[in-house]
Amino acid sequence: MYDYPVYEKIMADMLGEKMEKCPPLSLESFLQFYSVVATKEISVVFDWSADQVKREMKKLQIQQKVEPVSVKSGTLWHYIAE
């Protein structure tokens, strides 16, 4: 595996121009799109620590937008707001 900038350079060379990054999704948009995600997935996608993910998900849980689902491998989060 190579560092991300290497892939960016290859893609720019293939396209003949530099690509622009899309703005990142908000956590809530991410949850709405996937509907059920693991704590680990959120941690990887947003580059957050497990503690930070838990804090953010707790906020959404208090707002009744998500509910935790305990599974053998950890916690899944189900997006319930519409």
N, C-alpha and C positions, 0 to 999 in steps of 0.2 A: 504494500500500500504506500501511496505517496501522500504528501501534505496537500491540503485543499488547493493552495495556489497553483500547484502543478496542473491539476485538473482544470482550473480556470484558464490557465495559459493554453492548454491543449484545445479547449472549447473555443477560445478566442481565435486561435490559429485556424481551426476548422471553419469557423463562421466568417472569418475575415474582419471581425470587429469585436470590440470588448463588450461583454454582456453586462447588463445592469441587474443588480440583485433586486428581487421583489421585496417589498417590506415584509417583515416577519409577521406571522399570524399572532393574534392575541391568544392567550391561554384559553379563553372562553370560545373563541372561534375554532381552535384546534379540537377542543372537546366536543363542540357541536358537530364538527365534520366527522369525527371518528366515533362518537357516542360512548364507547367504552375503551378506556386506555389504562395501562398499568403505571404505577408510580415511576418505575424505572424508565418507561418510554418517555414520560414527561421530562424526567431528569436529563435524558440524552438529547431530546429535541431542543429543549430550551437551555441546555448547558447549566442546569441548576443542581445544587446538592439535594440529597434526599430530604434533608430538613427543610430546605426552602420550598420544595414541592409540597411537603406536608402542610406547611404554613399557608401556602396559596390555596391548596385544596380545602383546607379547613375553613378559610374565608368563604369559598364558594359553597361549602356545605352549610354554613350558617345562613347564607342567602338562599338556601334550598334550591341550588342550581345543580348540585351533584350529590350522589350518595355513594359511600364506600361499599365495596363488595369484597369481603375477605375470601381469599383463596389460599391454597397451600403455598404458593410461591410469593405471596405478599398481598398487596391491595390493588384491586381494580377500581376505577372511578367511572361511574355511569352518569352521563349528562342527562338530567331530567327536565331542565328548563326549556321552554320553547318560546 
